[in-house]
Amino acid sequence: MNALLKLEFRKLKRQKWFYISLAIMIAMLIISAAATKLLPKAVSGTIPTDPEEQAAMGLTAEDVARMQAMLNREERGGFIISAVANSFYTLLSAVFVAIVACEDHEQQTLKNIFSRGYSRKSVYVSKAICVFTACTVMFIVIHLAAALLAVLVLGMQKLDSGIFKNIAVVYLVCMAFNALHLAVSSAIRKAGGSVAICIVGPMLLGTLLGVVQSMFKLQNFSISNYWIESFLGDASSLETSGKRLVEIAIASGIYIALFTFLGELFGRKSEV
């Protein structure tokens, strides 16, 4: 296993898409920070300050305070916990995982690996460790970059202590996405097809769950709320309740275990 891990990490160091993905993510964060800095200036002028104007628009003092708080959420770290969405992490990491997972199949190097006596399980586990490690590095780097931009560009001076539990939950959600992408890539074994399914598949399934919800007229329970596509937005909001964050964390852990098992199963069944 150690030899396999060394091989995988050696290949990762030469994987250009890892560095390209990081560069694109950071570039998107810079663009997003610039846009975020301009947004409050543009929107704050639309919020009436005169009590009579507020009353005419049906706004209470609490409504105005809430709107101002939303505009200033970056001062509490809102930009940092939105780093995954702002950097297109799930999209770019899907491409990265597909390329890494399908590389041995497309280059037909698996036969050489298996000929050395390595089992399919050990090959998949080493690949999964490499992928999760690389994606974790990406996750850490974009959040550090987001924190730096929040201070330098957005003028963040005080960090909301609740941000850290949100980031932890967002991390679990991202690892669930990465586990799904690895499982899909292990099943399809072609980078192009894997990328397409990884990007479109989760959205389509979320839509399908919404249709099922409507068909069975479920009023008190939302099926789509427990699919990973809906987790990221909730986990990236400081306004999300602690109960919802716990639900997302538990469900993400279950998805990680499920997709990892399925990926290993697909890897065992794949032809070389």
Secondary structure, DSSP 8 states (H G I E B T S, - for coil): -HHHHHHHHHHHHT-HHHHHHHHHHHHHHHHHHHHHHHHHHHHHTTS--SHHHHHHTT--HHHHHHHHHHHTGGGGTHHHHTHHHHTTHHHHHHHHHHHHHHHHHHTT-HHHHHHTT--HHHHHHHHHHHHHHHHHHHHHHHHHHHHHHHHHTS------TTHHHHHHHHHHHHHHHHHHHHHHHHHH--HHHHHHHHHHHHHHHHHHHHHHHHHTT-SS--GGGGSGGGHHHHHT-TTS-HHHHHHHHHHHHHHHHHHHHHHHHHHHH---
